[in-house]
Amino acid sequence: MESDVGRTHSGLIGAFGQVLVNDGRVPRELGRLLNRAHEVRQIADYTGVSVEPADASLLALQRLLSKRFGEIPAGVAEQISKASAEQIEGWLDQVLEASSLESLFGNIH
Protein backbone atom coordinates (compact mmCIF):
# COMPACT_ATOMS: atom_id res chain seq x y z
CA MET A 1 0.00 0.00 0.00
CA GLU A 2 1.34 3.41 -0.98
CA SER A 3 2.03 5.95 1.77
CA ASP A 4 -0.33 8.91 2.26
CA VAL A 5 2.43 11.14 3.69
CA GLY A 6 2.91 13.21 0.55
CA ARG A 7 -0.60 12.88 -0.82
CA THR A 8 -3.01 13.93 1.93
CA HIS A 9 -3.22 16.40 4.79
CA SER A 10 -4.05 13.53 7.14
CA GLY A 11 -0.99 11.58 6.05
CA LEU A 12 1.30 14.56 6.51
CA ILE A 13 -0.17 15.43 9.91
CA GLY A 14 0.16 11.81 11.03
CA ALA A 15 3.80 11.72 9.96
CA PHE A 16 4.42 15.04 11.72
CA GLY A 17 3.10 13.50 14.94
CA GLN A 18 5.06 10.27 14.59
CA VAL A 19 8.36 11.81 13.59
CA LEU A 20 8.51 15.18 15.33
CA VAL A 21 6.09 15.09 18.25
CA ASN A 22 6.70 11.53 19.44
CA ASP A 23 10.47 12.07 19.24
CA GLY A 24 10.16 15.17 21.41
CA ARG A 25 11.43 17.62 18.80
CA VAL A 26 8.11 19.47 18.81
CA PRO A 27 5.93 20.06 21.91
CA ARG A 28 2.90 17.75 22.18
CA GLU A 29 0.59 20.75 22.52
CA LEU A 30 1.73 21.99 19.11
CA GLY A 31 0.89 18.58 17.66
CA ARG A 32 -2.55 18.76 19.27
CA LEU A 33 -3.10 22.23 17.81
CA LEU A 34 -2.17 21.00 14.36
CA ASN A 35 -4.67 18.16 14.71
CA ARG A 36 -7.33 20.62 15.91
CA ALA A 37 -6.62 22.95 12.98
CA HIS A 38 -7.07 20.01 10.63
CA GLU A 39 -10.40 19.16 12.31
CA VAL A 40 -11.58 22.76 11.89
CA ARG A 41 -10.55 22.69 8.24
CA GLN A 42 -12.42 19.43 7.71
CA ILE A 43 -15.55 20.94 9.26
CA ALA A 44 -15.31 23.98 7.02
CA ASP A 45 -14.59 21.92 3.91
CA TYR A 46 -17.22 19.24 4.34
CA THR A 47 -20.08 20.86 6.23
CA GLY A 48 -20.05 24.31 4.68
CA VAL A 49 -19.70 25.92 8.11
CA SER A 50 -17.53 29.02 7.88
CA VAL A 51 -14.63 29.28 10.33
CA GLU A 52 -12.94 32.65 10.43
CA PRO A 53 -9.15 32.53 10.89
CA ALA A 54 -9.33 35.08 13.70
CA ASP A 55 -11.85 32.91 15.56
CA ALA A 56 -9.65 29.84 15.17
CA SER A 57 -6.60 31.77 16.41
CA LEU A 58 -8.50 33.09 19.42
CA LEU A 59 -9.67 29.61 20.38
CA ALA A 60 -6.18 28.19 19.91
CA LEU A 61 -4.67 30.91 22.12
CA GLN A 62 -7.23 30.37 24.87
CA ARG A 63 -6.70 26.62 24.80
CA LEU A 64 -2.91 26.90 24.87
CA LEU A 65 -2.97 29.41 27.72
CA SER A 66 -5.27 27.28 29.85
CA LYS A 67 -3.28 24.11 29.17
CA ARG A 68 0.01 25.83 29.93
CA PHE A 69 -0.92 28.12 32.85
CA GLY A 70 -4.26 26.85 34.17
CA GLU A 71 -7.33 29.02 34.53
CA ILE A 72 -7.13 32.26 32.58
CA PRO A 73 -7.57 35.28 34.87
CA ALA A 74 -10.36 37.74 34.02
CA GLY A 75 -7.84 40.50 33.22
CA VAL A 76 -6.10 38.32 30.64
CA ALA A 77 -9.41 37.17 29.16
CA GLU A 78 -10.42 40.81 28.79
CA GLN A 79 -7.13 41.72 27.06
CA ILE A 80 -7.58 38.81 24.67
CA SER A 81 -11.19 39.72 23.88
CA LYS A 82 -10.15 43.28 22.96
CA ALA A 83 -7.02 42.31 21.02
CA SER A 84 -6.47 42.66 17.30
CA ALA A 85 -5.88 39.60 15.14
CA GLU A 86 -2.21 40.62 14.87
CA GLN A 87 -1.82 40.76 18.66
CA ILE A 88 -3.42 37.34 19.06
CA GLU A 89 -1.03 35.93 16.46
CA GLY A 90 1.88 37.50 18.34
CA TRP A 91 0.79 35.86 21.61
CA LEU A 92 0.40 32.54 19.80
CA ASP A 93 3.98 32.84 18.58
CA GLN A 94 5.22 33.44 22.14
CA VAL A 95 3.01 31.22 24.31
CA LEU A 96 5.08 28.03 24.14
CA GLU A 97 8.25 29.78 25.31
CA ALA A 98 6.62 32.14 27.84
CA SER A 99 7.59 31.57 31.46
CA SER A 100 4.37 33.07 32.85
CA LEU A 101 1.18 34.87 31.95
CA GLU A 102 2.82 38.07 33.17
CA SER A 103 5.61 37.67 30.62
CA LEU A 104 2.97 37.70 27.88
CA PHE A 105 0.39 40.13 29.21
CA GLY A 106 2.23 42.32 31.74
CA ASN A 107 0.72 43.06 35.15
CA ILE A 108 -2.53 41.07 35.25
CA HIS A 109 -3.94 42.07 38.64
C-alpha positions as CSV (number, residue, x, y, z in Angstrom):
1,M,0.0,0.0,0.0
2,E,1.3,3.4,-1.0
3,S,2.0,5.9,1.8
4,D,-0.3,8.9,2.3
5,V,2.4,11.1,3.7
6,G,2.9,13.2,0.6
7,R,-0.6,12.9,-0.8
8,T,-3.0,13.9,1.9
9,H,-3.2,16.4,4.8
10,S,-4.1,13.5,7.1
11,G,-1.0,11.6,6.0
12,L,1.3,14.6,6.5
13,I,-0.2,15.4,9.9
14,G,0.2,11.8,11.0
15,A,3.8,11.7,10.0
16,F,4.4,15.0,11.7
17,G,3.1,13.5,14.9
18,Q,5.1,10.3,14.6
19,V,8.4,11.8,13.6
20,L,8.5,15.2,15.3
21,V,6.1,15.1,18.2
22,N,6.7,11.5,19.4
23,D,10.5,12.1,19.2
24,G,10.2,15.2,21.4
25,R,11.4,17.6,18.8
26,V,8.1,19.5,18.8
27,P,5.9,20.1,21.9
28,R,2.9,17.7,22.2
29,E,0.6,20.7,22.5
30,L,1.7,22.0,19.1
31,G,0.9,18.6,17.7
32,R,-2.6,18.8,19.3
33,L,-3.1,22.2,17.8
34,L,-2.2,21.0,14.4
35,N,-4.7,18.2,14.7
36,R,-7.3,20.6,15.9
37,A,-6.6,23.0,13.0
38,H,-7.1,20.0,10.6
39,E,-10.4,19.2,12.3
40,V,-11.6,22.8,11.9
41,R,-10.5,22.7,8.2
42,Q,-12.4,19.4,7.7
43,I,-15.5,20.9,9.3
44,A,-15.3,24.0,7.0
45,D,-14.6,21.9,3.9
46,Y,-17.2,19.2,4.3
47,T,-20.1,20.9,6.2
48,G,-20.0,24.3,4.7
49,V,-19.7,25.9,8.1
50,S,-17.5,29.0,7.9
51,V,-14.6,29.3,10.3
52,E,-12.9,32.7,10.4
53,P,-9.1,32.5,10.9
54,A,-9.3,35.1,13.7
55,D,-11.8,32.9,15.6
56,A,-9.6,29.8,15.2
57,S,-6.6,31.8,16.4
58,L,-8.5,33.1,19.4
59,L,-9.7,29.6,20.4
60,A,-6.2,28.2,19.9
61,L,-4.7,30.9,22.1
62,Q,-7.2,30.4,24.9
63,R,-6.7,26.6,24.8
64,L,-2.9,26.9,24.9
65,L,-3.0,29.4,27.7
66,S,-5.3,27.3,29.8
67,K,-3.3,24.1,29.2
68,R,0.0,25.8,29.9
69,F,-0.9,28.1,32.8
70,G,-4.3,26.8,34.2
71,E,-7.3,29.0,34.5
72,I,-7.1,32.3,32.6
73,P,-7.6,35.3,34.9
74,A,-10.4,37.7,34.0
75,G,-7.8,40.5,33.2
76,V,-6.1,38.3,30.6
77,A,-9.4,37.2,29.2
78,E,-10.4,40.8,28.8
79,Q,-7.1,41.7,27.1
80,I,-7.6,38.8,24.7
81,S,-11.2,39.7,23.9
82,K,-10.2,43.3,23.0
83,A,-7.0,42.3,21.0
84,S,-6.5,42.7,17.3
85,A,-5.9,39.6,15.1
86,E,-2.2,40.6,14.9
87,Q,-1.8,40.8,18.7
88,I,-3.4,37.3,19.1
89,E,-1.0,35.9,16.5
90,G,1.9,37.5,18.3
91,W,0.8,35.9,21.6
92,L,0.4,32.5,19.8
93,D,4.0,32.8,18.6
94,Q,5.2,33.4,22.1
95,V,3.0,31.2,24.3
96,L,5.1,28.0,24.1
97,E,8.2,29.8,25.3
98,A,6.6,32.1,27.8
99,S,7.6,31.6,31.5
100,S,4.4,33.1,32.9
101,L,1.2,34.9,31.9
102,E,2.8,38.1,33.2
103,S,5.6,37.7,30.6
104,L,3.0,37.7,27.9
105,F,0.4,40.1,29.2
106,G,2.2,42.3,31.7
107,N,0.7,43.1,35.1
108,I,-2.5,41.1,35.3
109,H,-3.9,42.1,38.6
